[in-house]
Amino acid sequence: MFHMYAIPTNSAAPRFSGRYRMRYLTNTSVDNSGSARAIHCHAEVAEIALVYSGCGVHSIGKQQYNSKPGDLLLYNANILHQDLSASTDSVNFFLCAISDLQMNGQAPGVISANPDCFLLKSGIYSDFLLRGFQVLERCLQERSPNVSAMSQGFLTTLLAIVSELCVSFERTADAPHMEELPLVEKIRTYIDYNYTNNFSLADLAEALHISRYHASHIFSDAYGVSIIHYRTLRRIGEAQSLLTSSDESITRIASNVGYDDPNQFSQTFAKIVGMPPSKYRSLSVWSRRNYGGRKDSQ
């Protein structure tokens, strides 16, 4: 006995731009130090991650999300994000980047415009997606001649599942989100637009017409870091993106993110990331080398 199921034609099915493709895949492990990847964003790609072990704390845009194995995380293009472990153990996740994506009539690079959907429970799809990521990683390692076609097929399926989950998502009372903090967000927005400048707390306070002591206090309470350290993380996060996506010199990248002294940049980068910029670039998944080797940096 067997069961055959016809596939229906559905004009309401998710629509994706025909140009989209998987740009890279990573199998990433991060701790709670923030050294693996500082806060950053990508102008050219959107990303989807599947957590498969450990628990994470993920800052995406203006909200924070707590993940468990089986959770999907959505990172739209041009949205600031950072992934950390929620404990002393690492959180591990597969992540793929998608270029030239436009789905369901949304803006380019937007997987979902609803922040409540930035973390999704994969549910019945969990084992299937994990196996798909594992097989694709293995094919990349073994340099399969058909890996481009396989990655495209898996990506199409992944996007369809994500679209399905977003449509059916119902926000629960304990859905992960941060309280709206208008003043804190004004401070963060100021830093995000001015992180390449050597502004002082007094400059920020004057621009926002607030006390610098009050600004420092509420920001550190909300984000767990000082205003100046957050600016440093933004600089290093942007530098990581430039190191992996461009051929610009390290000196030029240092200048682009706000460091007049390349040595100071290299020292700060190594302190936060755990390795110098040159080594980080050599391990990059966007390296110009042939595909297939295992890459350990995101």
Number of C-alpha atoms within 10 A of each C-alpha: 2 4 5 5 6 6 6 6 7 7 7 7 11 15 15 17 13 10 9 18 20 21 17 18 23 19 20 18 21 21 19 17 14 17 17 20 23 26 21 20 23 20 12 17 24 25 22 23 22 27 25 20 17 20 22 26 18 20 19 23 16 17 16 21 18 18 26 18 18 22 21 26 24 21 26 28 22 16 16 18 21 20 25 24 22 19 13 11 15 18 25 23 26 20 20 20 20 21 19 18 23 18 21 15 11 13 14 17 24 22 26 19 11 9 16 18 22 23 24 18 20 20 11 9 14 18 12 12 21 17 11 18 23 14 14 19 21 15 18 20 14 14 14 14 10 10 18 15 11 16 24 14 13 17 21 17 14 18 17 17 16 24 20 13 18 19 10 9 13 11 10 8 6 6 13 17 14 12 10 10 12 9 14 19 14 12 20 19 13 14 19 15 9 14 21 19 12 12 13 12 16 14 12 19 17 12 11 15 9 14 14 16 11 10 20 18 15 17 20 15 11 14 14 11 15 17 22 16 12 21 23 22 25 22 26 27 24 23 24 25 21 20 22 20 17 12 12 12 12 18 15 12 23 26 16 15 20 19 19 13 11 15 12 12 25 19 14 19 25 18 12 19 20 16 17 16 22 13 11 20 22 16 15 19 22 19 16 11 10 7 17 15 13 16 19 14 19 22
